[in-house]
Amino acid sequence: MEPRHDMGTGGNCICPKCETLMEHRRGIPCQDEKCPKCGAKMLREGSYHHELLMAKRAKKK
Ligand SMILES: [Zn+2]
């Protein structure tokens, strides 16, 4: 195992469009997964990109 991308095992991928959650599969980056509902690229929940998205959402209020 390479130490890069070590965010632990487990966790979820989340769809930035419809917020569908799916279990993160080991060895497959969330960005390589597609949302089962809308086909968008998934994000790793809690990742930098996910946090950016959440920050954007929070500001929109
Ligand atoms: Zn989706």
N, CA, C, O and the ligand as a Tripos MOL2 file, in Angstrom:
@<TRIPOS>MOLECULE
protein
  245   243    62     0     0
PROTEIN
NO_CHARGES

@<TRIPOS>ATOM
      1 N           0.8360   -1.2170    0.0000 N.3       1 MET1
      2 CA          0.0000    0.0000    0.0000 C.3       1 MET1
      3 C           0.8590    1.2500    0.0000 C.2       1 MET1
      4 O           1.8180    1.3370    0.7670 O.2       1 MET1
      5 N           0.5460    2.1890   -0.8170 N.am      2 GLU2
      6 CA          1.2470    3.4650   -0.8130 C.3       2 GLU2
      7 C           0.5940    4.4000    0.2090 C.2       2 GLU2
      8 O          -0.6210    4.3810    0.4050 O.2       2 GLU2
      9 N           1.4180    5.2020    0.8430 N.am      3 PRO3
     10 CA          0.8700    6.0590    1.9040 C.3       3 PRO3
     11 C           0.0850    7.2630    1.3990 C.2       3 PRO3
     12 O          -0.6420    7.8930    2.1670 O.2       3 PRO3
     13 N           0.2250    7.5880    0.1170 N.am      4 ARG4
     14 CA         -0.5050    8.7650   -0.3830 C.3       4 ARG4
     15 C          -2.0080    8.4830   -0.3480 C.2       4 ARG4
     16 O          -2.4280    7.3280   -0.3980 O.2       4 ARG4
     17 N          -2.7780    9.4980   -0.2670 N.am      5 HIS5
     18 CA         -4.2350    9.3670   -0.2050 C.3       5 HIS5
     19 C          -4.6840    8.6000    1.0180 C.2       5 HIS5
     20 O          -5.7360    7.9610    1.0040 O.2       5 HIS5
     21 N          -3.8960    8.6580    2.0730 N.am      6 ASP6
     22 CA         -4.2970    7.8770    3.2300 C.3       6 ASP6
     23 C          -5.3430    8.6120    4.0480 C.2       6 ASP6
     24 O          -5.0180    9.3780    4.9560 O.2       6 ASP6
     25 N          -6.5620    8.3780    3.7250 N.am      7 MET7
     26 CA         -7.6510    8.9810    4.4840 C.3       7 MET7
     27 C          -8.3710    7.8890    5.2560 C.2       7 MET7
     28 O          -9.5090    8.0550    5.6950 O.2       7 MET7
     29 N          -7.6750    6.7630    5.4090 N.am      8 GLY8
     30 CA         -8.2960    5.6430    6.1030 C.3       8 GLY8
     31 C          -9.1860    4.8540    5.1650 C.2       8 GLY8
     32 O          -9.5690    5.3380    4.1000 O.2       8 GLY8
     33 N          -9.5040    3.6670    5.5570 N.am      9 THR9
     34 CA        -10.4530    2.8930    4.7650 C.3       9 THR9
     35 C         -11.8510    3.2510    5.2350 C.2       9 THR9
     36 O         -12.0170    3.9670    6.2230 O.2       9 THR9
     37 N         -12.8190    2.7700    4.5530 N.am     10 GLY10
     38 CA        -14.1810    3.1030    4.9210 C.3      10 GLY10
     39 C         -14.5290    4.4970    4.4650 C.2      10 GLY10
     40 O         -13.8040    5.0800    3.6590 O.2      10 GLY10
     41 N         -15.5980    5.0360    4.9490 N.am     11 GLY11
     42 CA        -16.0290    6.3390    4.5010 C.3      11 GLY11
     43 C         -16.9240    6.2180    3.2870 C.2      11 GLY11
     44 O         -17.2350    5.1200    2.8270 O.2      11 GLY11
     45 N         -17.3230    7.3460    2.7870 N.am     12 ASN12
     46 CA        -18.2790    7.3520    1.6850 C.3      12 ASN12
     47 C         -17.8330    8.2520    0.5590 C.2      12 ASN12
     48 O         -17.0090    9.1510    0.7290 O.2      12 ASN12
     49 N         -18.4060    7.9800   -0.5970 N.am     13 CYS13
     50 CA        -18.3330    8.9180   -1.6980 C.3      13 CYS13
     51 C         -19.6880    9.6190   -1.7580 C.2      13 CYS13
     52 O         -20.7330    9.0300   -1.4840 O.2      13 CYS13
     53 N         -19.6310   10.8810   -2.1210 N.am     14 ILE14
     54 CA        -20.8800   11.6310   -2.1820 C.3      14 ILE14
     55 C         -21.0190   12.3020   -3.5410 C.2      14 ILE14
     56 O         -20.0380   12.7810   -4.1100 O.2      14 ILE14
     57 N         -22.2230   12.3320   -4.0460 N.am     15 CYS15
     58 CA        -22.4760   12.9860   -5.3340 C.3      15 CYS15
     59 C         -22.6300   14.4830   -5.1110 C.2      15 CYS15
     60 O         -23.4620   14.9020   -4.3060 O.2      15 CYS15
     61 N         -21.8460   15.2930   -5.8050 N.am     16 PRO16
     62 CA        -21.9280   16.7430   -5.6130 C.3      16 PRO16
     63 C         -23.2310   17.3250   -6.1560 C.2      16 PRO16
     64 O         -23.6050   18.4470   -5.8140 O.2      16 PRO16
     65 N         -23.9110   16.5710   -6.9920 N.am     17 LYS17
     66 CA        -25.1360   17.1080   -7.5900 C.3      17 LYS17
     67 C         -26.3720   16.7670   -6.7760 C.2      17 LYS17
     68 O         -27.1460   17.6490   -6.4030 O.2      17 LYS17
     69 N         -26.5500   15.4900   -6.5060 N.am     18 CYS18
     70 CA        -27.7860   15.0920   -5.8260 C.3      18 CYS18
     71 C         -27.5280   14.5730   -4.4190 C.2      18 CYS18
     72 O         -28.4560   14.1580   -3.7260 O.2      18 CYS18
     73 N         -26.2690   14.5970   -3.9980 N.am     19 GLU19
     74 CA        -25.8940   14.2340   -2.6370 C.3      19 GLU19
     75 C         -26.1790   12.7830   -2.2870 C.2      19 GLU19
     76 O         -26.3510   12.4400   -1.1170 O.2      19 GLU19
     77 N         -26.2270   11.9420   -3.2930 N.am     20 THR20
     78 CA        -26.3390   10.5180   -3.0360 C.3      20 THR20
     79 C         -25.0420   10.0100   -2.4170 C.2      20 THR20
     80 O         -23.9500   10.3390   -2.8800 O.2      20 THR20
     81 N         -25.1730    9.2200   -1.3840 N.am     21 LEU21
     82 CA        -23.9970    8.6390   -0.7450 C.3      21 LEU21
     83 C         -23.8350    7.1930   -1.1940 C.2      21 LEU21
     84 O         -24.8110    6.4520   -1.3130 O.2      21 LEU21
     85 N         -22.6040    6.8090   -1.4390 N.am     22 MET22
     86 CA        -22.3340    5.3950   -1.6430 C.3      22 MET22
     87 C         -21.0630    5.0180   -0.9030 C.2      22 MET22
     88 O         -20.1830    5.8510   -0.6850 O.2      22 MET22
     89 N         -20.9790    3.7740   -0.5270 N.am     23 GLU23
     90 CA        -19.8270    3.3180    0.2180 C.3      23 GLU23
     91 C         -18.5810    3.4170   -0.6440 C.2      23 GLU23
     92 O         -18.5850    3.0000   -1.8030 O.2      23 GLU23
     93 N         -17.5230    3.9650   -0.0820 N.am     24 HIS24
     94 CA        -16.2730    4.0410   -0.8300 C.3      24 HIS24
     95 C         -15.6650    2.6520   -0.9640 C.2      24 HIS24
     96 O         -15.5380    1.9060    0.0070 O.2      24 HIS24
     97 N         -15.2950    2.3320   -2.1970 N.am     25 ARG25
     98 CA        -14.6910    1.0200   -2.4160 C.3      25 ARG25
     99 C         -13.1890    1.1550   -2.4220 C.2      25 ARG25
    100 O         -12.6330    2.0060   -3.1160 O.2      25 ARG25
    101 N         -12.5360    0.3180   -1.6490 N.am     26 ARG26
    102 CA        -11.0820    0.3690   -1.5310 C.3      26 ARG26
    103 C         -10.4290    0.2290   -2.8900 C.2      26 ARG26
    104 O         -10.8020   -0.6380   -3.6800 O.2      26 ARG26
    105 N          -9.4610    1.0770   -3.1610 N.am     27 GLY27
    106 CA         -8.7120    0.9840   -4.4090 C.3      27 GLY27
    107 C          -9.3560    1.7280   -5.5620 C.2      27 GLY27
    108 O          -8.7530    1.8730   -6.6250 O.2      27 GLY27
    109 N         -10.5730    2.1970   -5.3610 N.am     28 ILE28
    110 CA        -11.2360    2.9620   -6.4210 C.3      28 ILE28
    111 C         -11.4800    4.3760   -5.9310 C.2      28 ILE28
    112 O         -12.2710    4.5890   -5.0130 O.2      28 ILE28
    113 N         -10.7990    5.3560   -6.5440 N.am     29 PRO29
    114 CA        -11.0210    6.7370   -6.1260 C.3      29 PRO29
    115 C         -12.4790    7.1300   -6.3720 C.2      29 PRO29
    116 O         -13.0890    6.7260   -7.3620 O.2      29 PRO29
    117 N         -13.0100    7.9120   -5.4660 N.am     30 CYS30
    118 CA        -14.3970    8.3450   -5.6490 C.3      30 CYS30
    119 C         -14.5850    9.0470   -6.9860 C.2      30 CYS30
    120 O         -15.6400    8.9540   -7.6140 O.2      30 CYS30
    121 N         -13.5430    9.7510   -7.4060 N.am     31 GLN31
    122 CA        -13.6610   10.4780   -8.6730 C.3      31 GLN31
    123 C         -13.8310    9.5410   -9.8580 C.2      31 GLN31
    124 O         -14.2710    9.9600  -10.9280 O.2      31 GLN31
    125 N         -13.4830    8.2800   -9.6700 N.am     32 ASP32
    126 CA        -13.6630    7.3010  -10.7350 C.3      32 ASP32
    127 C         -15.0140    6.6010  -10.6580 C.2      32 ASP32
    128 O         -15.3820    5.8110  -11.5270 O.2      32 ASP32
    129 N         -15.7310    6.9140   -9.6020 N.am     33 GLU33
    130 CA        -17.0630    6.3390   -9.4520 C.3      33 GLU33
    131 C         -18.0840    7.2940  -10.0410 C.2      33 GLU33
    132 O         -17.8830    8.5080  -10.0700 O.2      33 GLU33
    133 N         -19.1840    6.7230  -10.5110 N.am     34 LYS34
    134 CA        -20.2620    7.5690  -11.0280 C.3      34 LYS34
    135 C         -21.4720    7.4220  -10.1270 C.2      34 LYS34
    136 O         -21.7630    6.3490   -9.5990 O.2      34 LYS34
    137 N         -22.1620    8.5330   -9.9700 N.am     35 CYS35
    138 CA        -23.3670    8.5060   -9.1640 C.3      35 CYS35
    139 C         -24.3740    7.5470   -9.7790 C.2      35 CYS35
    140 O         -24.6550    7.6340  -10.9740 O.2      35 CYS35
    141 N         -24.9240    6.6310   -8.9830 N.am     36 PRO36
    142 CA        -25.8970    5.6750   -9.5100 C.3      36 PRO36
    143 C         -27.1900    6.3510   -9.9460 C.2      36 PRO36
    144 O         -27.9660    5.7870  -10.7170 O.2      36 PRO36
    145 N         -27.4130    7.5530   -9.4500 N.am     37 LYS37
    146 CA        -28.6660    8.2400   -9.7890 C.3      37 LYS37
    147 C         -28.5260    9.1570  -10.9910 C.2      37 LYS37
    148 O         -29.3160    9.0860  -11.9320 O.2      37 LYS37
    149 N         -27.5000   10.0340  -10.9560 N.am     38 CYS38
    150 CA        -27.4280   11.0510  -12.0070 C.3      38 CYS38
    151 C         -26.1740   10.9230  -12.8670 C.2      38 CYS38
    152 O         -26.0240   11.6530  -13.8470 O.2      38 CYS38
    153 N         -25.2690   10.0070  -12.5150 N.am     39 GLY39
    154 CA        -24.1030    9.7770  -13.3690 C.3      39 GLY39
    155 C         -22.9780   10.7730  -13.1960 C.2      39 GLY39
    156 O         -22.0030   10.7400  -13.9470 O.2      39 GLY39
    157 N         -23.0950   11.6600  -12.2190 N.am     40 ALA40
    158 CA        -22.0280   12.6340  -11.9820 C.3      40 ALA40
    159 C         -20.8380   11.9590  -11.3120 C.2      40 ALA40
    160 O         -20.9600   10.8950  -10.7060 O.2      40 ALA40
    161 N         -19.6860   12.6080  -11.4390 N.am     41 LYS41
    162 CA        -18.4950   12.0910  -10.7530 C.3      41 LYS41
    163 C         -18.6680   12.2650   -9.2580 C.2      41 LYS41
    164 O         -19.1370   13.3040   -8.7930 O.2      41 LYS41
    165 N         -18.2890   11.2440   -8.5110 N.am     42 MET42
    166 CA        -18.4440   11.3020   -7.0620 C.3      42 MET42
    167 C         -17.2490   11.9910   -6.4160 C.2      42 MET42
    168 O         -16.1720   12.0700   -7.0080 O.2      42 MET42
    169 N         -17.4460   12.4880   -5.2010 N.am     43 LEU43
    170 CA        -16.3710   13.0630   -4.4040 C.3      43 LEU43
    171 C         -16.2150   12.2420   -3.1410 C.2      43 LEU43
    172 O         -17.1720   11.6390   -2.6550 O.2      43 LEU43
    173 N         -15.0030   12.2240   -2.6160 N.am     44 ARG44
    174 CA        -14.7970   11.5570   -1.3350 C.3      44 ARG44
    175 C         -15.3900   12.4330   -0.2400 C.2      44 ARG44
    176 O         -15.0770   13.6190   -0.1330 O.2      44 ARG44
    177 N         -16.2390   11.8370    0.5590 N.am     45 GLU45
    178 CA        -16.8450   12.5980    1.6390 C.3      45 GLU45
    179 C         -15.7700   13.0650    2.6110 C.2      45 GLU45
    180 O         -14.9410   12.2670    3.0480 O.2      45 GLU45
    181 N         -15.7770   14.3280    2.9490 N.am     46 GLY46
    182 CA        -14.7960   14.8700    3.8770 C.3      46 GLY46
    183 C         -13.4960   15.2850    3.2130 C.2      46 GLY46
    184 O         -12.5920   15.7800    3.8860 O.2      46 GLY46
    185 N         -13.3840   15.0920    1.8960 N.am     47 SER47
    186 CA        -12.1720   15.4800    1.1940 C.3      47 SER47
    187 C         -12.1340   16.9960    0.9990 C.2      47 SER47
    188 O         -13.1130   17.6980    1.2520 O.2      47 SER47
    189 N         -10.9970   17.4690    0.5490 N.am     48 TYR48
    190 CA        -10.8380   18.9030    0.2990 C.3      48 TYR48
    191 C         -11.9250   19.4140   -0.6550 C.2      48 TYR48
    192 O         -12.5410   20.4520   -0.4150 O.2      48 TYR48
    193 N         -12.1420   18.6770   -1.7220 N.am     49 HIS49
    194 CA        -13.1240   19.1120   -2.7200 C.3      49 HIS49
    195 C         -14.5410   19.1060   -2.1540 C.2      49 HIS49
    196 O         -15.3580   19.9740   -2.4610 O.2      49 HIS49
    197 N         -14.8030   18.1160   -1.3300 N.am     50 HIS50
    198 CA        -16.1230   18.0600   -0.7160 C.3      50 HIS50
    199 C         -16.3110   19.2440    0.2250 C.2      50 HIS50
    200 O         -17.3880   19.8360    0.2800 O.2      50 HIS50
    201 N         -15.2660   19.5840    0.9580 N.am     51 GLU51
    202 CA        -15.3550   20.7130    1.8790 C.3      51 GLU51
    203 C         -15.5810   22.0220    1.1280 C.2      51 GLU51
    204 O         -16.3480   22.8800    1.5660 O.2      51 GLU51
    205 N         -14.9040   22.1590   -0.0040 N.am     52 LEU52
    206 CA        -15.1120   23.3450   -0.8460 C.3      52 LEU52
    207 C         -16.5720   23.4520   -1.2450 C.2      52 LEU52
    208 O         -17.1760   24.5230   -1.1770 O.2      52 LEU52
    209 N         -17.1180   22.3400   -1.6560 N.am     53 LEU53
    210 CA        -18.5040   22.3000   -2.0910 C.3      53 LEU53
    211 C         -19.4320   22.6940   -0.9500 C.2      53 LEU53
    212 O         -20.3590   23.4830   -1.1310 O.2      53 LEU53
    213 N         -19.1740   22.1420    0.2070 N.am     54 MET54
    214 CA        -20.0150   22.4500    1.3550 C.3      54 MET54
    215 C         -19.9140   23.9390    1.7030 C.2      54 MET54
    216 O         -20.9100   24.5730    2.0520 O.2      54 MET54
    217 N         -18.7090   24.4810    1.6050 N.am     55 ALA55
    218 CA        -18.5080   25.8990    1.9090 C.3      55 ALA55
    219 C         -19.3040   26.7650    0.9390 C.2      55 ALA55
    220 O         -19.9130   27.7630    1.3250 O.2      55 ALA55
    221 N         -19.2860   26.3600   -0.3260 N.am     56 LYS56
    222 CA        -20.0420   27.0970   -1.3440 C.3      56 LYS56
    223 C         -21.5270   27.0680   -1.0270 C.2      56 LYS56
    224 O         -22.2220   28.0830   -1.0920 O.2      56 LYS56
    225 N         -21.9910   25.8750   -0.6820 N.am     57 ARG57
    226 CA        -23.4190   25.6970   -0.3700 C.3      57 ARG57
    227 C         -23.8120   26.5740    0.8080 C.2      57 ARG57
    228 O         -24.8620   27.2170    0.8030 O.2      57 ARG57
    229 N         -22.9530   26.5880    1.8110 N.am     58 ALA58
    230 CA        -23.2730   27.3130    3.0340 C.3      58 ALA58
    231 C         -23.3780   28.8060    2.7540 C.2      58 ALA58
    232 O         -24.1850   29.5080    3.3640 O.2      58 ALA58
    233 N         -22.5570   29.2790    1.8280 N.am     59 LYS59
    234 CA        -22.5510   30.7080    1.5170 C.3      59 LYS59
    235 C         -23.8000   31.1330    0.7630 C.2      59 LYS59
    236 O         -24.2400   32.2790    0.8560 O.2      59 LYS59
    237 N         -24.3590   30.2020    0.0210 N.am     60 LYS60
    238 CA        -25.5000   30.5310   -0.8330 C.3      60 LYS60
    239 C         -26.7460   30.9220   -0.0640 C.2      60 LYS60
    240 O         -27.6310   31.5800   -0.6100 O.2      60 LYS60
    241 N         -26.8240   30.5340    1.1600 N.am     61 LYS61
    242 CA        -28.0130   30.7280    1.9760 C.3      61 LYS61
    243 C         -28.5740   32.1370    1.9030 C.2      61 LYS61
    244 O         -29.5800   32.4350    2.5460 O.2      61 LYS61
    245 ZN        -26.0000   12.2180   -8.2910 Zn       62 ZN62
@<TRIPOS>BOND
     1     1     2 1
     2     2     3 1
     3     3     4 2
     4     3     5 am
     5     5     6 1
     6     6     7 1
     7     7     8 2
     8     7     9 am
     9     9    10 1
    10    10    11 1
    11    11    12 2
    12    11    13 am
    13    13    14 1
    14    14    15 1
    15    15    16 2
    16    15    17 am
    17    17    18 1
    18    18    19 1
    19    19    20 2
    20    19    21 am
    21    21    22 1
    22    22    23 1
    23    23    24 2
    24    23    25 am
    25    25    26 1
    26    26    27 1
    27    27    28 2
    28    27    29 am
    29    29    30 1
    30    30    31 1
    31    31    32 2
    32    31    33 am
    33    33    34 1
    34    34    35 1
    35    35    36 2
    36    35    37 am
    37    37    38 1
    38    38    39 1
    39    39    40 2
    40    39    41 am
    41    41    42 1
    42    42    43 1
    43    43    44 2
    44    43    45 am
    45    45    46 1
    46    46    47 1
    47    47    48 2
    48    47    49 am
    49    49    50 1
    50    50    51 1
    51    51    52 2
    52    51    53 am
    53    53    54 1
    54    54    55 1
    55    55    56 2
    56    55    57 am
    57    57    58 1
    58    58    59 1
    59    59    60 2
    60    59    61 am
    61    61    62 1
    62    62    63 1
    63    63    64 2
    64    63    65 am
    65    65    66 1
    66    66    67 1
    67    67    68 2
    68    67    69 am
    69    69    70 1
    70    70    71 1
    71    71    72 2
    72    71    73 am
    73    73    74 1
    74    74    75 1
    75    75    76 2
    76    75    77 am
    77    77    78 1
    78    78    79 1
    79    79    80 2
    80    79    81 am
    81    81    82 1
    82    82    83 1
    83    83    84 2
    84    83    85 am
    85    85    86 1
    86    86    87 1
    87    87    88 2
    88    87    89 am
    89    89    90 1
    90    90    91 1
    91    91    92 2
    92    91    93 am
    93    93    94 1
    94    94    95 1
    95    95    96 2
    96    95    97 am
    97    97    98 1
    98    98    99 1
    99    99   100 2
   100    99   101 am
   101   101   102 1
   102   102   103 1
   103   103   104 2
   104   103   105 am
   105   105   106 1
   106   106   107 1
   107   107   108 2
   108   107   109 am
   109   109   110 1
   110   110   111 1
   111   111   112 2
   112   111   113 am
   113   113   114 1
   114   114   115 1
   115   115   116 2
   116   115   117 am
   117   117   118 1
   118   118   119 1
   119   119   120 2
   120   119   121 am
   121   121   122 1
   122   122   123 1
   123   123   124 2
   124   123   125 am
   125   125   126 1
   126   126   127 1
   127   127   128 2
   128   127   129 am
   129   129   130 1
   130   130   131 1
   131   131   132 2
   132   131   133 am
   133   133   134 1
   134   134   135 1
   135   135   136 2
   136   135   137 am
   137   137   138 1
   138   138   139 1
   139   139   140 2
   140   139   141 am
   141   141   142 1
   142   142   143 1
   143   143   144 2
   144   143   145 am
   145   145   146 1
   146   146   147 1
   147   147   148 2
   148   147   149 am
   149   149   150 1
   150   150   151 1
   151   151   152 2
   152   151   153 am
   153   153   154 1
   154   154   155 1
   155   155   156 2
   156   155   157 am
   157   157   158 1
   158   158   159 1
   159   159   160 2
   160   159   161 am
   161   161   162 1
   162   162   163 1
   163   163   164 2
   164   163   165 am
   165   165   166 1
   166   166   167 1
   167   167   168 2
   168   167   169 am
   169   169   170 1
   170   170   171 1
   171   171   172 2
   172   171   173 am
   173   173   174 1
   174   174   175 1
   175   175   176 2
   176   175   177 am
   177   177   178 1
   178   178   179 1
   179   179   180 2
   180   179   181 am
   181   181   182 1
   182   182   183 1
   183   183   184 2
   184   183   185 am
   185   185   186 1
   186   186   187 1
   187   187   188 2
   188   187   189 am
   189   189   190 1
   190   190   191 1
   191   191   192 2
   192   191   193 am
   193   193   194 1
   194   194   195 1
   195   195   196 2
   196   195   197 am
   197   197   198 1
   198   198   199 1
   199   199   200 2
   200   199   201 am
   201   201   202 1
   202   202   203 1
   203   203   204 2
   204   203   205 am
   205   205   206 1
   206   206   207 1
   207   207   208 2
   208   207   209 am
   209   209   210 1
   210   210   211 1
   211   211   212 2
   212   211   213 am
   213   213   214 1
   214   214   215 1
   215   215   216 2
   216   215   217 am
   217   217   218 1
   218   218   219 1
   219   219   220 2
   220   219   221 am
   221   221   222 1
   222   222   223 1
   223   223   224 2
   224   223   225 am
   225   225   226 1
   226   226   227 1
   227   227   228 2
   228   227   229 am
   229   229   230 1
   230   230   231 1
   231   231   232 2
   232   231   233 am
   233   233   234 1
   234   234   235 1
   235   235   236 2
   236   235   237 am
   237   237   238 1
   238   238   239 1
   239   239   240 2
   240   239   241 am
   241   241   242 1
   242   242   243 1
   243   243   244 2
@<TRIPOS>SUBSTRUCTURE
     1 MET1         2 RESIDUE 1 A MET
     2 GLU2         6 RESIDUE 1 A GLU
     3 PRO3        10 RESIDUE 1 A PRO
     4 ARG4        14 RESIDUE 1 A ARG
     5 HIS5        18 RESIDUE 1 A HIS
     6 ASP6        22 RESIDUE 1 A ASP
     7 MET7        26 RESIDUE 1 A MET
     8 GLY8        30 RESIDUE 1 A GLY
     9 THR9        34 RESIDUE 1 A THR
    10 GLY10       38 RESIDUE 1 A GLY
    11 GLY11       42 RESIDUE 1 A GLY
    12 ASN12       46 RESIDUE 1 A ASN
    13 CYS13       50 RESIDUE 1 A CYS
    14 ILE14       54 RESIDUE 1 A ILE
    15 CYS15       58 RESIDUE 1 A CYS
    16 PRO16       62 RESIDUE 1 A PRO
    17 LYS17       66 RESIDUE 1 A LYS
    18 CYS18       70 RESIDUE 1 A CYS
    19 GLU19       74 RESIDUE 1 A GLU
    20 THR20       78 RESIDUE 1 A THR
    21 LEU21       82 RESIDUE 1 A LEU
    22 MET22       86 RESIDUE 1 A MET
    23 GLU23       90 RESIDUE 1 A GLU
    24 HIS24       94 RESIDUE 1 A HIS
    25 ARG25       98 RESIDUE 1 A ARG
    26 ARG26      102 RESIDUE 1 A ARG
    27 GLY27      106 RESIDUE 1 A GLY
    28 ILE28      110 RESIDUE 1 A ILE
    29 PRO29      114 RESIDUE 1 A PRO
    30 CYS30      118 RESIDUE 1 A CYS
    31 GLN31      122 RESIDUE 1 A GLN
    32 ASP32      126 RESIDUE 1 A ASP
    33 GLU33      130 RESIDUE 1 A GLU
    34 LYS34      134 RESIDUE 1 A LYS
    35 CYS35      138 RESIDUE 1 A CYS
    36 PRO36      142 RESIDUE 1 A PRO
    37 LYS37      146 RESIDUE 1 A LYS
    38 CYS38      150 RESIDUE 1 A CYS
    39 GLY39      154 RESIDUE 1 A GLY
    40 ALA40      158 RESIDUE 1 A ALA
    41 LYS41      162 RESIDUE 1 A LYS
    42 MET42      166 RESIDUE 1 A MET
    43 LEU43      170 RESIDUE 1 A LEU
    44 ARG44      174 RESIDUE 1 A ARG
    45 GLU45      178 RESIDUE 1 A GLU
    46 GLY46      182 RESIDUE 1 A GLY
    47 SER47      186 RESIDUE 1 A SER
    48 TYR48      190 RESIDUE 1 A TYR
    49 HIS49      194 RESIDUE 1 A HIS
    50 HIS50      198 RESIDUE 1 A HIS
    51 GLU51      202 RESIDUE 1 A GLU
    52 LEU52      206 RESIDUE 1 A LEU
    53 LEU53      210 RESIDUE 1 A LEU
    54 MET54      214 RESIDUE 1 A MET
    55 ALA55      218 RESIDUE 1 A ALA
    56 LYS56      222 RESIDUE 1 A LYS
    57 ARG57      226 RESIDUE 1 A ARG
    58 ALA58      230 RESIDUE 1 A ALA
    59 LYS59      234 RESIDUE 1 A LYS
    60 LYS60      238 RESIDUE 1 A LYS
    61 LYS61      242 RESIDUE 1 A LYS
    62 ZN62       245 GROUP 0 **** ****
